[in-house]
Amino acid sequence: RAMLSALLPEEFFVSLTGAGDLQEALALFKGTAYSPLSEGMNISSSADLPAAERFIAAQESAAYRKVISSISSAKERDFLALLRQKLEIEQLKTALRIWHRRLPVAWEDYIDKAGSGSTLDFGKLVDAENIEEFILLLDDSPYKRALMSGREQFKREGKLFFLEVALDMDYYDRIAAAISRLSPADRRVASRIIGVEIDIENINLLLRFRKYYSRNMSEMLDWFIPGGLRLNKDHVRSSYTSNGITQVVNSLSLGPYSRIKGIFEENFFLIESFLYGLLAKEVKGALSGFPFTIGTAMAYLVSSRRQAGLLVSILYAKAYGHSKENITQSLNIGV
């Protein structure tokens, strides 16, 4: 709870969005935990922002290490360590994209292996000859099984989507197993927070499937992640008709997700930031009850993740000259 108070307040993000340009935005970090962004990293344009992104990611990873080291119980510590794997999975997805597109870039510009503490050999991964070699290099990791399950569809269609979703499905399957080993009080809180995360993953999954891949409902539901708080396969299946993506959006617009329809019609790419704003509100509920549950640690880690995501998004937005109004609306800041 003390660490929660050290997170940047919402007012800081409002001020950041109001900065006149990138340099003015960077100056606001002086005196915060991110002060190197304004003082020693020589960031002057969007071309320098990958370095800032790596620094922010390293700070987020350090937050996980600090929280995990403060927990004495093995089951809770193992669960939080598993949550941290989400950071490594995102790095692995980045490596997949560099490998698949054969991008002429240095992977170190996009992946901070040292800051995250990852043991994966990203250099060898991005140089792999084919998907079989890529998977073989993950032989001693928890990710091999997931990529094996998505490999055949990837090879048939050439879409990384199937490998990325396979990683997410396997991750939440392992999360569910870890939650089942927690105490009843911890299990209730963790299931609720993770349930919202799974809802977010499934909403993004279904919308991407319909927008970019034009698949039928049966195929989409094969990749649906179980364990969501408000959405499940039966609801989506019963709501679906052949009216295309509009009906998919309507079927997802439930309760706190009701704004999805309006946002989708305005700008598809704003949905994810809206959903993560809802997740941030959900974790605040975990702090309102008995304080000594896993919910307090999860609230800090989710808040830290949202903070990192907002900082990166705002800096890029400033570098590309977006207005305060556009950034505030897009990222759900001050709402």
Sequence and secondary structure as in RCSB ss.txt:
>XXXX:A:sequence
RAMLSALLPEEFFVSLTGAGDLQEALALFKGTAYSPLSEGMNISSSADLPAAERFIAAQESAAYRKVISSISSAK
ERDFLALLRQKLEIEQLKTALRIWHRRLPVAWEDYIDKAGSGSTLDFGKLVDAENIEEFILLLDDSPYKRALMSG
REQFKREGKLFFLEVALDMDYYDRIAAAISRLSPADRRVASRIIGVEIDIENINLLLRFRKYYSRNMSEMLDWFI
PGGLRLNKDHVRSSYTSNGITQVVNSLSLGPYSRIKGIFEENFFLIESFLYGLLAKEVKGALSGFPFTIGTAMAY
LVSSRRQAGLLVSILYAKAYGHSKENITQSLNIGV
>XXXX:A:secstr
 TTGGGS  HHHHHHHHT SSHHHHHHTTTTSTTTHHHHTS   SGGGHHHHHHHHHHHHHHHHHHHHHT   HH
HHHHHHHHHHHHHHHHHHHHHHHHHHT SS GGGT  HHHHT    HHHHHT SSHHHHHHTTTTSTTHHHHHHH
HHHHHHH  THHHHHHHHHHHHHHHHHHHHTS HHHHHHHHHHHHHHHHHHHHHHHHHIIIII   HHHHHTT  
S  SS  HHHHHHH  SSTHHHHHHHH  GGGTTHHHHHHH GGGHHHHHHHHHHHHHHHHTSS SSSHHHHHHH
HHHHHHHHHHHHHHHHHHHTT  HHHHHHHHTTT 
